[in-house]
């Protein structure tokens, strides 16, 4: 069965999906929409499809089985709802929206239509994540520590708080989601963030460039997730899970465990983009959704946590997370 796929957004993350889908025999990329016509045309030339600058025109003109939505947080402007109403299955990149109101509207449209849906939290598909999950199975977790410490991405919208939501919402969301996947739901946050204005080469950026967020899980576990985008280098991305007799640290390509008198490092690698795309296409072809590790409804929970952190900064108070 060929799965006819359209793309809304043909920028950086879309290319990761292009490369993955090109390795899946059932995937047939046929339509590409972007506000930058040259990007849509480049993708159309690569795969032999049609380029658009208007997603509504694309949906009206093409017979699609699936739509990939790979746009910035502020650019979710109705494509998901329209696709769901047409019975088109949805793969949406994280974060799923800029506001909870918009995310909830999309979630309702997906639930009403019953379409297959997946969200691009690719950390869930990493071999390191599955190893960490295996190692902590049955353990009593006490606390977690997470971090995303690096530089500021080069795209203009990312630097504007009103468009991206800031680093915690747009980027560190991966660590929040990883913590939820490994440990459980987060029910309270207390955040400190500020803009140190140390990127002299970047004009008029309004995102917080340093932050620390304390989190409380429903099962009583506590944690802290730190981020910064003020560095002039990449540094550290990962999560550490602490139990009484085992500490599990996962980052790019490896899992490190610490036990009394013993350290072990597992070097693991796979292509999580390929794995998440395989799971989505498999679900469309077979109807079996069990391989999808991040549904839209679950991704809305991660968005709720990250937006609550921003609210905590604004109010100066802890915020209860209500799902």
C-alpha positions in Angstrom: 0.0 0.0 0.0 1.4 3.4 -1.0 0.9 6.2 1.5 0.5 9.5 -0.2 2.2 12.2 2.0 2.0 16.0 1.9 4.2 18.4 3.9 3.3 21.7 5.4 6.7 23.2 6.2 9.8 22.2 4.2 12.6 23.6 6.4 15.3 22.0 8.6 13.3 19.4 10.5 11.3 18.5 7.4 14.5 17.4 5.7 15.1 14.9 8.5 11.7 13.4 7.7 12.4 13.5 3.9 15.6 11.5 4.5 13.8 9.0 6.7 10.7 8.5 4.5 12.9 8.0 1.5 14.0 4.7 3.2 10.4 3.5 3.7 9.0 1.7 0.6 5.3 2.5 1.3 6.0 6.3 1.7 5.1 8.3 -1.4 5.9 12.1 -1.0 3.7 14.0 -3.4 3.0 17.5 -2.2 5.1 20.2 -0.4 3.9 23.5 1.0 6.1 26.3 2.4 5.9 30.1 2.6 9.3 30.0 0.9 8.4 28.6 -2.5 12.0 27.7 -3.3 12.1 25.2 -0.4 8.8 23.6 -1.5 10.1 23.5 -5.1 13.4 21.9 -4.1 11.5 19.1 -2.2 9.1 18.7 -5.1 12.0 18.3 -7.5 13.7 15.8 -5.3 10.6 13.5 -5.0 8.7 14.4 -8.1 5.7 16.1 -6.3 4.0 19.5 -6.5 5.0 22.7 -4.7 2.6 25.0 -3.0 2.7 28.1 -0.8 -0.9 27.7 0.5 -1.7 24.6 2.6 -5.4 24.9 2.0 -4.8 24.9 -1.7 -2.6 21.8 -1.3 -5.3 20.0 0.7 -7.9 20.9 -1.9 -5.8 19.8 -4.8 -4.2 16.6 -3.6 -5.5 13.2 -2.5 -3.4 12.7 0.7 -3.3 9.9 3.1 -1.0 11.7 5.6 0.1 15.3 6.3 3.4 16.2 8.0 3.2 19.5 9.8 6.7 20.9 10.3 6.2 24.6 11.1 7.3 26.9 14.0 5.1 27.0 17.1 3.2 30.2 16.1 2.5 28.9 12.6 -0.2 26.3 13.4 -3.0 28.1 11.7 -5.6 25.5 10.8 -3.9 22.9 8.7 -4.2 20.1 11.3 -7.9 20.6 11.8 -8.6 20.8 8.1 -6.6 17.7 7.4 -8.3 15.8 10.3 -11.8 16.7 8.9 -10.7 15.2 5.6 -9.6 12.0 7.3 -5.9 12.7 6.6 -3.6 11.1 9.2 -1.2 13.6 11.0 2.4 13.7 12.0 3.1 17.0 13.8 6.5 18.3 14.9 7.1 19.5 18.4 6.0 21.6 20.1 2.5 21.1 18.8 1.5 24.8 19.1 2.4 28.1 20.7 -0.7 28.2 23.0 -2.6 25.6 24.9 -5.9 26.9 23.4 -4.7 26.1 19.8 -3.3 22.7 20.9 -6.5 21.7 22.5 -8.5 22.7 19.4 -6.3 20.5 17.3 -6.5 17.7 19.8 -10.3 17.8 19.7 -10.3 17.8 15.9 -8.0 14.7 15.8 -10.1 12.9 18.4 -13.4 13.7 16.6 -12.0 12.4 13.2 -10.2 9.4 14.7 -7.2 9.8 12.4 -3.8 8.2 13.2 -1.5 10.8 14.8 2.1 11.0 15.9 4.3 13.8 17.2 8.0 14.3 16.6 9.4 13.6 20.1 12.2 11.5 18.5 14.1 11.1 21.8 11.5 8.5 22.7 12.7 6.4 19.7 16.4 6.6 20.6 18.2 3.3 21.5 19.6 5.1 24.5 16.1 6.0 25.8 14.9 2.4 25.5 18.1 1.2 27.3 17.5 3.8 30.1 13.8 2.7 30.3 14.9 -0.9 30.7 17.5 -0.1 33.4 15.1 1.8 35.6 12.2 -0.7 35.2 11.1 -1.7 38.7 13.4 0.8 40.4 12.1 3.5 42.9 13.1 6.8 41.4 14.0 9.6 43.8 14.8 12.5 41.5 15.8 13.5 38.0 18.1 16.2 36.6 17.9 17.3 33.0 19.7 19.9 30.8 19.9 21.5 27.4 22.9 23.7 27.4 24.1 25.2 24.1 23.9 28.1 21.7 21.1 30.1 20.1 19.7 28.6 16.9 20.1 30.7 13.8 16.4 31.0 12.7 14.8 34.4 13.4 11.5 33.2 14.8 13.2 31.1 17.5 14.6 34.2 19.1 11.2 35.9 19.5 9.2 34.8 22.6 5.8 35.4 21.0 6.7 33.1 18.1 8.7 30.2 19.7 7.6 30.4 23.3 11.3 30.4 24.3 13.9 27.7 24.7 12.0 25.7 27.4 8.9 25.5 25.1 10.6 24.9 21.8 13.9 23.1 22.5 14.1 21.8 26.1 10.6 20.4 25.5 12.5 17.3 24.4 14.0 16.9 27.9 10.7 17.5 29.6 9.1 14.9 27.3 11.9 12.4 28.0 11.4 12.9 31.7 7.7 12.3 31.4 8.3 9.2 29.2 10.8 7.7 31.7 9.4 8.8 35.1 5.7 9.9 34.7 3.5 12.9 34.5 4.6 16.2 35.9 2.0 18.0 38.1 3.8 21.1 39.4 6.6 23.5 38.2 8.4 26.4 39.7 10.6 28.3 37.2 13.3 30.9 37.2 14.4 32.3 33.9 15.9 35.5 32.6 17.5 37.2 29.6 21.2 38.0 30.3 21.6 39.7 27.0 25.0 38.3 26.4 24.5 37.5 22.7 25.8 40.8 21.4 25.8 39.5 17.9 22.0 38.9 18.0 19.7 41.8 17.7 16.4 42.2 19.6 16.1 38.7 20.9 13.4 38.4 23.6 13.7 34.7 24.7 15.1 33.9 28.1 18.6 32.7 27.6 19.1 31.0 31.0 16.6 29.0 33.1 16.1 26.5 35.9 12.8 24.7 36.4 11.9 22.6 39.4 9.4 19.9 38.7 7.2 17.6 40.8 5.9 14.3 39.4 2.5 12.7 40.2 4.4 9.8 41.8 6.3 12.0 44.2 9.6 12.2 42.3 11.1 15.7 42.1 13.5 17.1 39.6 15.2 20.1 38.1 15.6 20.9 34.4 18.1 23.5 33.3 18.7 25.2 30.0 20.7 28.0 28.3 21.1 29.2 24.8 23.8 31.9 25.6 26.8 29.6 24.9 28.9 30.1 21.8 29.3 26.3 21.6 27.3 23.1 22.0 27.8 21.6 25.4 25.3 19.2 27.1 21.9 17.7 26.4 20.6 14.8 28.5 18.7 13.5 31.5 19.9 11.8 34.8 17.6 9.5 36.8 18.5 8.8 40.4 17.5 5.7 42.3 18.9 4.4 45.6 21.3 1.9 44.0 21.5 3.1 40.4 22.0 6.4 38.6 21.2 6.3 34.9 22.4 9.2 32.7 21.4 9.3 29.1 22.6 11.7 26.4 23.6 11.6 22.7 24.7 8.0 21.8 25.3 6.6 25.3 23.9 5.6 28.6 26.1 5.7 31.7 25.2 3.9 34.8 26.7 4.4 38.3 26.3 1.7 41.0 28.2 1.2 44.3 31.8 0.7 43.2 30.9 0.4 39.5 30.4 2.5 36.4 29.2 1.2 33.0 28.9 3.0 29.7 26.6 1.6 26.9 27.4 3.1 23.5 24.2 2.9 21.5 23.1 4.5 18.3 20.2 4.3 15.9 18.2 6.7 13.7 15.3 7.8 15.8 13.8 9.9 12.9 13.7 6.7 10.8 12.1 4.8 13.7 9.4 7.3 14.4 8.5 7.5 10.7 8.4 3.7 10.4 6.0 3.6 13.3 3.7 6.2 11.8 3.7 4.7 8.3 3.2 1.2 9.7 0.2 2.4 11.7 -1.4 3.8 8.5 -0.7 0.7 6.5 -1.8 -1.8 9.1 -4.1 0.1 11.5 -1.8 -1.0 14.4 -0.9 2.2 16.4 1.0 0.4 19.2 4.5 1.4 17.8 3.7 5.1 18.0 5.3 6.4 21.2 4.1 10.0 21.2 0.5 10.7 20.3 -0.9 14.2 19.9 -2.8 14.0 23.1 0.3 13.0 25.1 2.3 15.7 23.4 -0.2 18.3 24.6 0.7 17.2 28.1 4.3 18.1 27.5 3.3 21.5 26.1 1.2 22.1 29.1 4.2 21.6 31.4 6.5 23.9 29.4 3.9 26.7 29.2 3.3 26.3 32.9 7.0 27.0 33.4 6.6 30.3 31.5 3.6 31.1 33.6 5.6 30.5 36.7 8.3 32.9 35.6 5.7 35.6 34.9 3.9 35.1 38.2 6.9 34.3 40.4 4.9 31.3 41.9 4.7 27.6 41.5 2.1 26.5 39.0 0.0 23.3 39.2 -0.2 21.5 35.9 -3.7 20.5 35.0 -4.3 18.1 32.1 
